Amino acid sequence: MITLLPFQEIGRDFLVLRPNAILADDMGSGKTYQVIEAFKKAGISNGIIVCPLSIRRSWVKRIREQMPQAFIKEILSAKTTPEPSAFNVVNYDIVWKEPLIKHFMSCTWQVLVCDESHFLKNIEAKRTKIILGKKGLHNKCDRRWMVTGTPVLNRPVELYPVLRSLFPTFLGKYVGFYDFAFKFCSGFNGPFGFDATGASNLPALAAILS
């Protein structure tokens, strides 16, 4: 069991105080431990942790280290039945598949954690729609915490799915996709359709994020 450093305690408390949050500390700064310690401080005992397959086992191990009494369920396939009273750790490749997503949607959860949340950058991707869509899994969770060291890999449009779902009031009149794209992504109608791969008005976007 590790003890958090002062800057990690700040990250932990940042999460505890917010139902919706993006924890975007640098890679290697112990974001996993900050999340788990936030579980403890907030009295959270069940939820869904979505992550890449490569770190699914690591999440199970870290929760077990920090919370020895916790009930942990590693979701190995879309046929695995999640446990409502457990921390269910699942990878992005299967979280949206049936019958697993039906089981997830049939319960309410204390927390949803999306680790490496830049995996949800594409608004048209199945997993993004299932997790962050208007009727998505995030609606079944009391808290929704996004965790990533790289919130924007290439362009502002990659932020839109998370901002629209979790922070619509901050976007204000730019909550609609095209409004957001024209304002912050240099959106335009090109020969191959609408193009939102650019960047514009970045100081205004930074002000929203801050």
C-alpha positions in Angstrom: 0.0 0.0 0.0 1.4 3.4 -1.0 1.0 6.8 0.6 0.1 9.7 -1.6 2.5 12.5 -2.2 1.2 16.1 -1.6 0.5 16.8 -5.2 -1.4 13.4 -5.5 -3.5 14.3 -2.5 -4.5 17.5 -4.4 -5.6 15.3 -7.3 -7.5 12.9 -5.0 -9.4 15.8 -3.4 -10.1 17.3 -6.8 -11.9 14.2 -7.7 -13.7 13.8 -4.4 -15.2 17.2 -4.7 -16.6 16.8 -8.2 -19.2 14.5 -9.7 -17.7 15.1 -13.1 -13.9 15.6 -13.6 -11.0 15.2 -15.9 -7.8 14.2 -14.1 -5.1 15.1 -16.6 -1.8 14.9 -14.7 1.3 13.9 -16.6 1.9 10.2 -17.5 3.7 8.4 -14.6 2.3 10.7 -11.9 0.2 8.1 -10.2 -3.2 8.9 -11.4 -4.4 5.4 -10.7 -3.6 5.7 -7.1 -5.2 9.1 -6.9 -8.4 7.6 -8.2 -8.4 4.7 -5.8 -7.7 6.9 -2.8 -10.6 9.1 -4.0 -12.8 6.0 -3.8 -11.7 5.5 -0.2 -12.2 9.1 0.8 -15.6 9.4 -0.9 -16.8 6.1 0.5 -17.2 4.6 -2.9 -17.6 0.8 -2.9 -18.8 0.0 -6.4 -18.4 1.2 -10.0 -17.2 0.7 -13.5 -13.5 1.2 -14.4 -13.0 1.3 -18.2 -9.5 1.1 -19.5 -7.3 -0.4 -22.3 -6.9 -4.1 -22.2 -3.2 -3.7 -21.5 -3.8 -2.2 -18.1 -6.9 -4.0 -17.0 -5.0 -6.4 -14.8 -3.0 -3.5 -13.4 -6.2 -1.8 -12.2 -7.3 -5.0 -10.5 -4.0 -5.3 -8.7 -3.8 -1.6 -7.6 -7.3 -1.7 -6.2 -6.5 -4.8 -4.3 -3.3 -3.3 -2.9 -5.0 -0.1 -1.7 -8.4 -1.5 -0.8 -7.8 -5.1 0.5 -11.5 -5.5 1.5 -12.9 -4.3 -1.8 -15.0 -6.5 -4.0 -13.3 -6.5 -7.5 -14.7 -8.1 -10.6 -12.5 -8.3 -13.7 -14.6 -8.5 -16.8 -12.9 -11.0 -19.1 -15.5 -11.0 -22.0 -18.8 -9.5 -23.0 -20.4 -12.7 -21.6 -19.1 -12.0 -18.1 -21.9 -10.7 -15.7 -20.8 -7.6 -13.7 -21.4 -7.4 -10.0 -23.5 -4.5 -8.8 -21.6 -4.4 -5.5 -18.1 -4.6 -7.0 -15.6 -2.5 -8.8 -16.0 -3.9 -12.3 -12.9 -3.5 -14.4 -13.5 -3.7 -18.1 -11.6 -2.8 -21.3 -12.8 -0.5 -24.0 -13.0 -3.3 -26.6 -15.8 -5.1 -24.9 -17.6 -2.6 -22.7 -20.1 -1.7 -25.4 -21.0 -5.3 -26.5 -24.0 -7.4 -25.6 -25.0 -8.8 -23.2 -22.4 -7.0 -21.0 -23.7 -3.4 -21.7 -27.3 -4.5 -21.0 -26.2 -5.7 -17.5 -24.3 -2.4 -16.9 -27.3 -0.4 -18.0 -29.7 -2.3 -15.7 -27.9 -1.0 -12.6 -26.9 2.3 -11.0 -23.3 2.8 -10.1 -21.4 5.0 -7.7 -18.7 5.9 -10.1 -17.6 5.5 -13.7 -13.9 5.9 -14.4 -12.6 6.0 -17.9 -8.8 5.6 -17.8 -6.9 6.8 -20.9 -10.2 8.6 -21.7 -8.7 9.9 -25.0 -9.9 6.5 -26.3 -13.3 8.3 -26.4 -12.1 11.1 -28.7 -14.2 9.9 -31.8 -17.8 11.0 -31.4 -18.9 8.4 -34.1 -17.2 5.4 -32.4 -19.4 2.8 -30.9 -17.7 2.8 -27.5 -18.0 6.6 -27.3 -21.7 6.6 -28.1 -22.3 3.7 -25.6 -20.4 5.4 -22.8 -20.9 9.2 -23.4 -24.0 9.3 -25.7 -27.3 11.0 -24.6 -28.6 7.6 -23.4 -25.1 6.3 -22.6 -23.7 4.5 -19.6 -22.6 7.7 -17.9 -26.2 8.4 -17.1 -26.3 5.4 -14.8 -23.4 6.6 -12.7 -23.4 9.1 -9.8 -19.8 10.2 -10.6 -17.9 10.3 -13.9 -14.2 10.7 -13.8 -12.1 10.9 -16.9 -8.4 10.1 -16.5 -5.7 10.7 -19.1 -2.2 12.1 -19.5 -3.1 13.2 -23.0 -6.6 14.7 -23.1 -5.9 16.0 -26.6 -3.8 13.9 -28.9 -4.0 16.0 -32.1 -6.9 18.5 -32.3 -9.6 20.2 -30.3 -12.5 18.2 -31.7 -11.2 15.2 -29.7 -12.3 17.0 -26.5 -15.9 17.4 -27.7 -17.4 14.1 -26.7 -16.3 14.4 -23.0 -17.1 18.1 -22.8 -20.6 17.7 -24.3 -21.6 14.8 -22.0 -20.1 15.9 -18.7 -19.7 19.7 -18.9 -22.4 21.0 -21.2 -23.0 24.2 -19.1 -19.4 25.2 -19.6 -19.7 25.0 -23.3 -22.7 27.2 -23.2 -23.8 28.2 -26.7 -21.2 25.9 -28.2 -22.6 22.7 -26.8 -23.9 21.6 -30.3 -21.3 19.8 -32.4 -21.3 22.3 -35.3 -21.3 25.3 -33.0 -18.2 23.8 -31.2 -16.6 22.9 -34.5 -17.0 26.3 -36.2 -15.8 28.1 -33.0 -12.9 25.9 -31.9 -12.0 23.6 -34.8 -12.0 25.9 -37.8 -15.0 23.9 -39.1 -15.9 24.3 -42.8 -17.8 22.4 -45.5 -15.2 20.9 -47.7 -15.4 18.9 -50.9 -15.6 15.7 -48.9 -18.0 16.9 -46.3 -17.7 18.8 -43.0 -14.2 19.2 -41.8 -13.5 19.7 -38.1 -9.8 18.8 -38.0 -8.5 22.3 -37.5 -8.0 24.5 -34.5 -9.3 28.0 -33.8 -10.0 30.4 -30.8 -7.7 28.3 -28.6 -7.5 30.9 -25.8 -11.3 30.9 -25.4 -11.2 27.1 -25.3 -8.5 27.2 -22.7 -10.6 29.5 -20.6 -13.5 27.0 -20.7 -11.2 24.2 -19.7 -9.7 26.1 -16.8 
